[in-house]
Amino acid sequence: MDQRYTTSQEQAHYRIQQRRRRQAKRRRQRRLTLIACCAALVLVCVCVFRFLPFGAAQEPASSDPADVLPGGAGDLVEEPEENFDHVDITPQDGDSEQMLALKELAVEEPRVKKIIDNIEAYPEDLITLVLKTPETVDFVADYPEKGHLRPAIDLSEEASGDEIPLLIQWDERWGYQEYGSGMIGWTGCGPTCMSMLALYFTGNEAYDPVTVAQWAEDNGYYVSGSGTSWTFMSEGCAHFGLKAEELPLVKQYMINAIEEGRPIVCAMAPGDFTTNGHYIILTGYDEERGFTVNDPNSPIRSGQYWTYEVLESQISNLWAIDKA
């Protein structure tokens, strides 16, 4: 047996065991917290009923049909919870490196067990996506049931806001739909960024990621093997009522653009945001903490501040965007 392969098995097994111990500890802490909360709630209820005057007036039960659940409260049926406890996530001889990585992730993200149990139902790119971006676990896990659906997209609220809306490319409303050689969920960062900007500047709710991605592909802005071209940002934006100015990678130029109300689209090189290529939007600037971003691939990164020093080495190009 290959010694290097055996070592990776043992390392994966050790990491899983360590995570299981941490999870068990957290579960014990949650149980103790729950017991304490229940005890406090019982004490409050006892005090309330002890001092509540008997015979106090109560509102009659509603007779309005609109207030009554169909079938009555006793007939309320909840969707059954997924249970994949039967899935063994212990590393096994013969597991691929990908399967080892999935099993390790399943310790922290139980829904990954569903992916492991139905691995043949998932495109390779989706497996890669969840391993690179664990935030996408629900999107990936839901693919067999929802991948063929085309739900209605209502972005009226996002189009009427005072801030640039954060749209996520793997949102199930559009993430499964085709774009280029894949799906918007993993190849659609460019159209999703353009959608955010078009909604913000024009208020036209029709500029959803599906519409923008379709137009980009139909007009040659998707480059096979590379993704969305830079000219989509510099020239294609005009179709959506926007204009772009290419900026030098200079901190003060970037701050000035944002203070003028012009968010900045950045083409990102490998680093904190991507392992190949990616688009993000710089949406604001704080002198002490740095830039705020809308990252269409990560709500987590979108909730953080990023200093110029961290971003500088990762930015390949950038454009300040404004209404045409």
C-alpha positions as CSV (number, residue, x, y, z in Angstrom):
1,M,0.0,0.0,0.0
2,D,1.2,3.5,-0.8
3,Q,2.7,4.9,2.4
4,R,1.8,8.5,1.4
5,Y,-1.8,7.6,0.9
6,T,-2.0,5.7,4.2
7,T,-0.7,8.8,6.0
8,S,-3.3,11.0,4.4
9,Q,-6.0,8.5,5.6
10,E,-4.6,8.6,9.1
11,Q,-4.4,12.4,9.1
12,A,-8.0,12.7,7.9
13,H,-9.2,10.2,10.5
14,Y,-7.4,12.2,13.3
15,R,-8.9,15.5,12.2
16,I,-12.4,13.9,12.1
17,Q,-11.9,12.5,15.6
18,Q,-10.7,15.9,16.9
19,R,-13.7,17.6,15.4
20,R,-16.1,15.0,16.8
21,R,-14.7,15.7,20.3
22,R,-15.2,19.4,19.9
23,Q,-18.7,18.9,18.6
24,A,-19.5,16.6,21.6
25,K,-18.3,19.3,24.0
26,R,-20.4,22.0,22.3
27,R,-23.5,19.7,22.4
28,R,-23.0,19.2,26.2
29,Q,-22.7,23.0,26.6
30,R,-25.8,23.5,24.6
31,R,-27.7,21.0,26.7
32,L,-26.7,22.6,29.9
33,T,-27.7,26.0,28.6
34,L,-31.1,24.6,27.5
35,I,-31.7,23.1,30.9
36,A,-30.9,26.4,32.6
37,C,-33.2,28.3,30.2
38,C,-36.1,25.8,30.8
39,A,-35.7,26.1,34.6
40,A,-35.8,29.9,34.4
41,L,-38.9,29.7,32.1
42,V,-40.7,27.4,34.6
43,L,-39.9,29.8,37.4
44,V,-41.2,32.8,35.5
45,C,-44.5,30.9,34.7
46,V,-45.0,29.9,38.3
47,C,-44.6,33.5,39.4
48,V,-46.9,34.9,36.8
49,F,-49.7,32.4,37.5
50,R,-49.3,32.8,41.3
51,F,-50.0,36.5,41.2
52,L,-52.5,36.6,38.3
53,P,-56.0,37.3,39.6
54,F,-58.5,34.4,39.0
55,G,-61.3,35.2,36.7
56,A,-59.4,37.7,34.6
57,A,-61.0,38.5,31.3
58,Q,-59.7,36.6,28.3
59,E,-60.1,37.3,24.7
60,P,-62.5,34.9,23.0
61,A,-61.0,32.5,20.5
62,S,-61.0,33.9,17.0
63,S,-63.9,33.0,14.8
64,D,-62.3,34.6,11.8
65,P,-61.5,31.9,9.2
66,A,-58.4,33.8,8.3
67,D,-57.0,33.1,11.8
68,V,-57.5,29.4,11.6
69,L,-54.9,27.1,10.1
70,P,-56.4,24.7,7.5
71,G,-57.2,21.4,9.1
72,G,-56.7,22.8,12.6
73,A,-53.5,23.1,14.6
74,G,-53.6,19.4,15.4
75,D,-53.3,18.5,11.8
76,L,-50.3,20.7,11.1
77,V,-47.8,18.6,9.3
78,E,-44.1,19.5,9.3
79,E,-41.7,18.5,6.5
80,P,-39.7,15.5,7.7
81,E,-36.1,16.3,8.6
82,E,-33.4,14.8,6.6
83,N,-31.6,12.0,8.4
84,F,-28.4,10.8,7.0
85,D,-27.0,9.3,10.2
86,H,-26.5,6.1,8.4
87,V,-23.8,7.6,6.2
88,D,-20.3,6.5,7.5
89,I,-17.9,9.4,7.4
90,T,-15.0,7.4,8.7
91,P,-12.1,7.4,6.2
92,Q,-11.9,4.1,4.4
93,D,-9.3,2.4,2.3
94,G,-10.0,3.3,-1.3
95,D,-11.5,6.7,-0.6
96,S,-10.4,9.3,-3.1
97,E,-8.8,12.6,-1.9
98,Q,-12.1,14.3,-2.7
99,M,-14.1,11.8,-0.6
100,L,-11.8,12.2,2.3
101,A,-12.3,16.0,2.1
102,L,-16.1,15.6,2.0
103,K,-16.0,13.3,5.0
104,E,-13.9,15.8,6.9
105,L,-16.3,18.6,6.0
106,A,-19.3,16.5,7.0
107,V,-18.1,16.6,10.6
108,E,-18.9,20.3,10.7
109,E,-21.6,20.4,8.0
110,P,-24.0,17.4,8.5
111,R,-25.8,18.1,5.2
112,V,-22.6,17.0,3.4
113,K,-23.6,13.5,4.4
114,K,-26.5,13.8,1.9
115,I,-23.9,14.7,-0.8
116,I,-21.8,11.7,0.1
117,D,-24.8,9.4,0.1
118,N,-25.8,10.5,-3.4
119,I,-22.5,11.5,-4.9
120,E,-23.5,10.4,-8.4
121,A,-26.3,13.0,-8.5
122,Y,-23.9,15.9,-8.3
123,P,-21.8,17.5,-11.1
124,E,-18.1,17.6,-10.4
125,D,-18.1,21.4,-10.3
126,L,-20.6,21.4,-7.5
127,I,-18.5,19.1,-5.4
128,T,-15.5,21.4,-6.0
129,L,-17.7,24.4,-5.1
130,V,-18.7,23.1,-1.7
131,L,-15.2,22.0,-0.8
132,K,-13.8,25.4,-1.7
133,T,-16.7,27.4,-0.2
134,P,-18.5,25.5,2.6
135,E,-21.0,28.3,2.7
136,T,-22.6,26.8,-0.3
137,V,-23.5,23.5,1.4
138,D,-27.3,24.0,1.2
139,F,-27.2,25.1,-2.4
140,V,-25.1,22.1,-3.4
141,A,-27.0,19.6,-1.3
142,D,-30.4,20.8,-2.7
143,Y,-29.3,20.3,-6.3
144,P,-31.0,16.9,-7.0
145,E,-34.4,18.3,-5.9
146,K,-34.1,21.9,-7.0
147,G,-31.6,22.0,-9.9
148,H,-34.3,21.8,-12.5
149,L,-36.6,24.4,-11.0
150,R,-36.9,27.9,-12.4
151,P,-38.6,29.9,-9.6
152,A,-39.9,33.4,-10.1
153,I,-37.4,36.2,-9.2
154,D,-38.7,39.3,-7.5
155,L,-36.0,41.9,-6.9
156,S,-38.3,44.9,-6.4
157,E,-37.0,45.4,-2.8
158,E,-33.4,45.2,-3.9
159,A,-34.1,47.6,-6.8
160,S,-35.6,50.3,-4.5
161,G,-33.0,50.3,-1.7
162,D,-30.5,53.1,-0.8
163,E,-27.6,50.7,-0.8
164,I,-26.0,48.4,-3.3
165,P,-27.9,45.1,-2.7
166,L,-25.8,42.0,-1.9
167,L,-26.7,39.2,-4.3
168,I,-25.1,35.8,-4.0
169,Q,-24.4,33.9,-7.3
170,W,-25.4,30.6,-5.7
171,D,-28.8,31.8,-4.6
172,E,-31.2,29.0,-5.4
173,R,-33.4,31.4,-7.4
174,W,-30.8,31.6,-10.1
175,G,-27.7,29.7,-9.1
176,Y,-28.6,26.4,-10.9
177,Q,-29.2,28.1,-14.3
178,E,-26.7,27.7,-17.0
179,Y,-24.0,30.3,-17.8
180,G,-21.1,29.5,-20.1
181,S,-19.7,26.1,-19.4
182,G,-21.4,25.8,-16.0
183,M,-24.0,27.3,-13.8
184,I,-24.4,30.9,-12.4
185,G,-23.7,29.4,-9.0
186,W,-20.0,28.9,-9.8
187,T,-19.2,30.8,-13.0
188,G,-21.6,33.8,-12.6
189,C,-19.7,36.2,-10.4
190,G,-19.4,38.8,-13.2
191,P,-23.1,38.9,-14.1
192,T,-24.1,38.9,-10.4
193,C,-21.9,41.9,-9.8
194,M,-23.4,43.7,-12.8
195,S,-26.9,42.8,-11.5
196,M,-26.2,44.4,-8.2
197,L,-24.9,47.6,-9.8
198,A,-27.8,47.8,-12.3
199,L,-30.4,47.3,-9.6
200,Y,-28.8,50.0,-7.5
201,F,-28.3,52.7,-10.1
202,T,-31.3,52.2,-12.4
203,G,-33.9,50.7,-10.0
204,N,-34.9,48.3,-12.8
205,E,-35.8,45.0,-11.1
206,A,-35.6,43.2,-14.4
207,Y,-31.8,43.2,-14.3
208,D,-31.6,40.0,-12.3
209,P,-28.5,37.7,-12.5
210,V,-30.3,35.3,-15.0
211,T,-31.2,38.2,-17.4
212,V,-27.7,39.7,-17.1
213,A,-25.9,36.4,-17.6
214,Q,-28.0,35.5,-20.6
215,W,-27.2,38.8,-22.3
216,A,-23.5,38.5,-21.5
217,E,-23.3,35.1,-23.0
218,D,-25.4,36.0,-26.1
219,N,-23.1,39.0,-26.8
220,G,-19.8,37.2,-26.5
221,Y,-18.7,38.4,-23.0
222,Y,-18.3,34.9,-21.7
223,V,-14.9,33.4,-22.7
224,S,-14.8,29.6,-22.6
225,G,-12.2,28.4,-20.1
226,S,-11.7,31.8,-18.6
227,G,-15.1,33.2,-17.6
228,T,-16.6,36.6,-17.9
229,S,-14.3,39.0,-19.9
230,W,-13.1,42.3,-18.5
231,T,-14.8,44.1,-21.4
232,F,-18.1,43.1,-20.0
233,M,-17.3,45.5,-17.1
234,S,-15.8,48.3,-19.2
235,E,-18.1,48.2,-22.2
236,G,-21.0,45.8,-21.6
237,C,-22.2,47.9,-18.6
238,A,-23.6,50.4,-21.1
239,H,-26.4,48.0,-22.0
240,F,-27.6,48.2,-18.4
241,G,-27.5,52.0,-18.2
242,L,-24.1,52.3,-16.6
243,K,-20.7,53.7,-17.4
244,A,-17.2,52.6,-16.3
245,E,-13.9,54.3,-15.7
246,E,-10.8,52.2,-15.4
247,L,-8.8,53.2,-12.4
248,P,-5.1,52.9,-11.5
249,L,-4.4,50.7,-8.5
250,V,-3.8,53.6,-6.2
251,K,-5.5,53.8,-2.8
252,Q,-6.4,57.5,-2.9
253,Y,-8.0,57.1,-6.4
254,M,-10.1,54.3,-5.0
255,I,-11.2,56.2,-2.0
256,N,-12.1,59.3,-4.1
257,A,-14.3,57.2,-6.4
258,I,-16.2,55.7,-3.5
259,E,-16.6,59.0,-1.8
260,E,-18.0,60.3,-5.1
261,G,-20.7,57.6,-5.0
262,R,-19.0,55.3,-7.6
263,P,-18.5,51.7,-6.4
264,I,-15.6,49.8,-7.8
265,V,-15.7,46.5,-9.6
266,C,-12.4,44.6,-9.0
267,A,-11.1,41.7,-11.0
268,M,-9.4,39.5,-8.4
269,A,-6.4,37.2,-8.8
270,P,-5.9,34.1,-6.6
271,G,-5.9,35.0,-2.9
272,D,-8.5,35.5,-0.2
273,F,-11.4,35.6,-2.7
274,T,-10.6,33.0,-5.3
275,T,-8.2,30.3,-6.4
276,N,-8.4,31.4,-10.1
277,G,-10.4,34.5,-11.0
278,H,-13.3,36.4,-9.5
279,Y,-15.2,39.7,-9.4
280,I,-16.1,41.7,-6.3
281,I,-17.5,45.2,-5.7
282,L,-15.9,47.7,-3.3
283,T,-18.9,49.5,-1.8
284,G,-17.6,51.7,0.9
285,Y,-14.6,52.9,2.9
286,D,-13.8,53.5,6.5
287,E,-10.6,55.3,7.4
288,E,-9.8,53.0,10.3
289,R,-11.1,49.7,9.1
290,G,-10.8,49.7,5.3
291,F,-13.0,48.9,2.4
292,T,-16.4,47.1,2.5
293,V,-17.1,44.6,-0.3
294,N,-20.0,42.8,-1.9
295,D,-18.6,39.4,-2.8
296,P,-21.1,37.5,-4.8
297,N,-19.6,34.2,-3.7
298,S,-19.5,34.8,0.1
299,P,-21.8,36.5,2.6
300,I,-19.0,36.0,5.2
301,R,-16.4,37.9,3.3
302,S,-19.0,40.5,2.4
303,G,-19.5,41.2,6.1
304,Q,-15.8,42.0,6.7
305,Y,-13.5,45.1,6.2
306,W,-10.6,44.8,3.9
307,T,-7.5,47.0,4.1
308,Y,-5.9,48.4,0.9
309,E,-2.7,46.5,1.9
310,V,-4.5,43.2,1.8
311,L,-6.4,43.9,-1.4
312,E,-3.6,45.5,-3.4
313,S,-1.7,42.3,-4.3
314,Q,-4.9,40.5,-5.3
315,I,-6.5,43.1,-7.6
316,S,-5.8,42.6,-11.3
317,N,-7.9,45.5,-12.6
318,L,-10.6,47.8,-11.4
319,W,-13.4,50.0,-12.7
320,A,-15.4,52.8,-11.0
321,I,-19.1,52.4,-12.0
322,D,-21.7,55.2,-12.3
323,K,-25.1,55.7,-13.9
324,A,-24.7,56.6,-17.6
